[in-house]
């Protein structure tokens, strides 16, 4: 079987269906609210693989590893700071096991859980050290690339992109979470615009530039993609939430069902090479999108 490198396929104009939310699916599978989803790669490997297999069967061609918080700062809250590499390795193996022959796996890196100095208390060295463990472990298993996602701080995401480059990742994707701002336009929680985010991530060496999550409606991603495309030729990746969550009793509900989200994702596919979903999107959402895409 010959499967081109993901980056070569993207540069050749191929487009891909991404996967959907992991956190919400883990909770459906029994993860306690506030529990450590990353640890499930070790203790509940079959459940993690089952979620990822459902995404692949729904039509996702790119799966993210279940490693959103796999760094010492987040894992220390669960007394697991020493197990970054072990969890990352298990996560990459779980995703590879769930992936079909034509499914790519990207090693996922979420926000580190704090702020870099001088704003916060995390040193660049400490962040590089823990992310190096996670990234190297996933590259050793043979993931197709590394993705930084739901990021809001430029210093953090560009440090990650440069590190993944140094470690030889075959593809590096960089995706930030934007919110609408009063008066128009979009910014991350830390005040980064889509153009500034795209420019800085591309300059740091990112091959794919993206937007995901955030307090935006799926339709808002068209404007964000336009701002990014104005400053970079890199392939774009868009993974919106299934609308904005609201609290119904004690349950968090995402308003956009599969049939409501699919047309929005189809429109985003005209503006981006990789389109999937983030919070609140399920295998049923991805299946509806993949069907609509044909
Ligand atoms: Zn999200």
Boltz pocket constraint, residues with backbone or C-beta under 6 A from the ligand:
constraints:
  - pocket:
      binder: B
      contacts: [[A, 212], [A, 213], [A, 214], [A, 239], [A, 241], [A, 278], [A, 279]]
      max_distance: 6.0
